[in-house]
Amino acid sequence: MNNILKNTFGFISQLNDAFTQLPPSFYEGLPAQNEADYVQRFEEKLLFTPSPIIPVGGQLPSGDPINGLFSLVTLTSAQMLRMCEGGQRAQVLEKILATVNALSDCNIVGLGSLTGSSVTGSGLIIQGRANTWLTSGNSFAALATVMSVEKIAQRLGLKLDQLTVGVLGATGSIGQGVSMELSKSVGKVVLAARQINLLERLKKIMPGQTVITTEIDDLKEVDILVVTTASSETLISVDWPKKGMIIVDETKPRNTPSGLKNREDVIVLDGALISVPDIDFNGMNMECPSGTIYACFAETMMLSLQGVNEHFNLGRVNPEVFPDMRILSQRYGLDIAPFYSFGNLISEDRYDDFAKLLK
Ligand SMILES: NC(=O)c1ccc[n+]([C@@H]2O[C@H](COP(=O)([O-])OP(=O)(O)OC[C@H]3O[C@@H](n4cnc5c(N)ncnc54)[C@H](OP(=O)(O)O)[C@@H]3O)[C@@H](O)[C@H]2O)c1
């Protein structure tokens, strides 16, 4: 390990599916966006495009400096998942490793979004070939999701132990941590994913009352739904949620349709956003509201400032780290942001109207 840029963190993510994050020169020679072959030509070009590196600066609420480098794996989410499912996982892993190792002077690199998901075994598959320490960032992402559920229940006057909470993507890195932690305080949890054997294994270690299912429709009646899959697709329709459902959508790319904005009887929260008012991404579109960052990014910054010199909690999130994470986030003033829904701040009137609807 080089550790040349002491206290400098690195963070990576894949490209968004809106194709909008690369410098203007990349788009030269591509057909117009509405041409039929645009996506194919865009994706082909990406395969041979090196990862851009963007400096990130600013100050944490605690006054500690933000000093990092952000880089993009030049594959879109959909392309990454398609390649993995189509037998090209090795090529995807090489691109992720090249992006990580371009940041090897940083003292730790966070694997954002799908780069920290089952694509890399949440870091486990690539840890041996990385030239720096790694975190998936998923521990704080999972904790922030739990805190979001606690906070929205409190705001709406709901008692957690009387609620049924569903987790779609329960067997994943974040899903497992969220499910195990929430199970200690809510009335019942319903865990959903596609592979029944992994669900059965998870059920055995769950502390509270648990139902497992591979059918998304079995989640239709839950009071709060946490969505945390690694799918790049929309998994529920606008008319799917029951009246009064609260959805915490943790996914990037998101699994909930934007049409849900028009359902006044359903509330969708953009999950795991942390308030950091003073952060400068030098023009990079991070796809989160101004003054907020994703929890996985926040975790990477905290670990860097702590001088961590080992891989951190790769694989599925172990909720045993949550108490330390809570202390660490308080130390750096990193709290969950006021809630947003599809990028828009939720008004106090909206909460009040929704609380009335639940009565
Ligand atoms: N907001 C943040 O700070 C933050 C931080 C990190 C990650 N994320 C996002 O959180 C999400 C989860 O990440 P992760 O690392 O936990 O992923 P992961 O480890 O790959 O877990 C994905 C889970 O989703 C299930 N799943 C995948 N496709 C599905 C489908 N079509 N239908 C139902 N279940 C499906 C998987 O199980 P089966 O394969 O058995 O279905 C698994 O349970 C991602 O969207 C990621 O980008 C957000």
The ligand as a Tripos MOL2 file, in Angstrom:
@<TRIPOS>MOLECULE
LIG
   48    52     1     0     0
SMALL
NO_CHARGES

@<TRIPOS>ATOM
      1 N1        -27.8690    5.3580   -0.9990 N.am      1 LIG1
      2 C1        -26.6490    4.8590   -0.7670 C.2       1 LIG1
      3 O1        -25.8170    5.4340   -0.0650 O.2       1 LIG1
      4 C2        -26.2730    3.5540   -1.3830 C.ar      1 LIG1
      5 C3        -25.0280    3.0120   -1.0770 C.ar      1 LIG1
      6 C4        -24.6600    1.8330   -1.6510 C.ar      1 LIG1
      7 C5        -25.5390    1.1830   -2.5130 C.ar      1 LIG1
      8 N2        -26.7330    1.7270   -2.8130 N.ar      1 LIG1
      9 C6        -27.6810    1.0450   -3.6930 C.3       1 LIG1
     10 O2        -28.3630    0.0490   -2.9090 O.3       1 LIG1
     11 C7        -28.7870   -1.0270   -3.7490 C.3       1 LIG1
     12 C8        -28.3860   -2.3630   -3.1240 C.3       1 LIG1
     13 O3        -26.9760   -2.4890   -3.0630 O.3       1 LIG1
     14 P1        -26.2860   -3.7970   -2.4700 P.3       1 LIG1
     15 O4        -24.8260   -3.5330   -2.4940 O.co2     1 LIG1
     16 O5        -26.9240   -4.2100   -1.1920 O.co2     1 LIG1
     17 O6        -26.6660   -4.8810   -3.6090 O.3       1 LIG1
     18 P2        -26.5280   -6.4810   -3.5720 P.3       1 LIG1
     19 O7        -25.6230   -6.9140   -2.4780 O.co2     1 LIG1
     20 O8        -26.2070   -6.9090   -4.9590 O.co2     1 LIG1
     21 O9        -28.0020   -6.9850   -3.1920 O.3       1 LIG1
     22 C9        -29.0570   -6.9230   -4.1020 C.3       1 LIG1
     23 C10       -30.2890   -7.6050   -3.5280 C.3       1 LIG1
     24 O10       -31.3560   -7.4400   -4.4410 O.3       1 LIG1
     25 C11       -31.8900   -8.7250   -4.8470 C.3       1 LIG1
     26 N3        -32.3050   -8.5370   -6.2330 N.ar      1 LIG1
     27 C12       -31.5360   -8.2360   -7.3100 C.ar      1 LIG1
     28 N4        -32.3100   -8.1040   -8.4140 N.ar      1 LIG1
     29 C13       -33.5900   -8.3000   -8.0070 C.ar      1 LIG1
     30 C14       -34.8500   -8.2860   -8.6590 C.ar      1 LIG1
     31 N5        -34.9470   -8.0630   -9.9880 N.pl3     1 LIG1
     32 N6        -35.9730   -8.5190   -7.9360 N.ar      1 LIG1
     33 C15       -35.8940   -8.7570   -6.5950 C.ar      1 LIG1
     34 N7        -34.7400   -8.7910   -5.9180 N.ar      1 LIG1
     35 C16       -33.5990   -8.5700   -6.6190 C.ar      1 LIG1
     36 C17       -30.7180   -9.6860   -4.6190 C.3       1 LIG1
     37 O11       -31.1130  -11.0290   -4.3930 O.3       1 LIG1
     38 P3        -31.4780  -12.0360   -5.6090 P.3       1 LIG1
     39 O12       -30.3400  -11.9590   -6.5600 O.co2     1 LIG1
     40 O13       -31.6820  -13.3520   -4.9310 O.co2     1 LIG1
     41 O14       -32.7540  -11.5080   -6.1770 O.co2     1 LIG1
     42 C18       -30.1550   -9.1180   -3.3230 C.3       1 LIG1
     43 O15       -30.9780   -9.4890   -2.2490 O.3       1 LIG1
     44 C19       -28.1460   -0.7420   -5.1150 C.3       1 LIG1
     45 O16       -29.1220   -0.1450   -5.9510 O.3       1 LIG1
     46 C20       -27.0510    0.2390   -4.8170 C.3       1 LIG1
     47 O17       -26.7380    1.0810   -5.9110 O.3       1 LIG1
     48 C21       -27.1140    2.8920   -2.2400 C.ar      1 LIG1
@<TRIPOS>BOND
     1     1     2 1
     2     2     3 2
     3     2     4 1
     4     4     5 ar
     5     4    48 ar
     6     5     6 ar
     7     6     7 ar
     8     7     8 ar
     9     8     9 1
    10     8    48 ar
    11     9    10 1
    12     9    46 1
    13    10    11 1
    14    11    12 1
    15    11    44 1
    16    12    13 1
    17    13    14 1
    18    14    15 2
    19    14    16 1
    20    14    17 1
    21    17    18 1
    22    18    19 2
    23    18    20 1
    24    18    21 1
    25    21    22 1
    26    22    23 1
    27    23    24 1
    28    23    42 1
    29    24    25 1
    30    25    26 1
    31    25    36 1
    32    26    27 ar
    33    26    35 ar
    34    27    28 ar
    35    28    29 ar
    36    29    30 ar
    37    29    35 ar
    38    30    31 1
    39    30    32 ar
    40    32    33 ar
    41    33    34 ar
    42    34    35 ar
    43    36    37 1
    44    36    42 1
    45    37    38 1
    46    38    39 2
    47    38    40 1
    48    38    41 1
    49    42    43 1
    50    44    45 1
    51    44    46 1
    52    46    47 1
@<TRIPOS>SUBSTRUCTURE
     1 LIG1         1 GROUP 0 **** ****
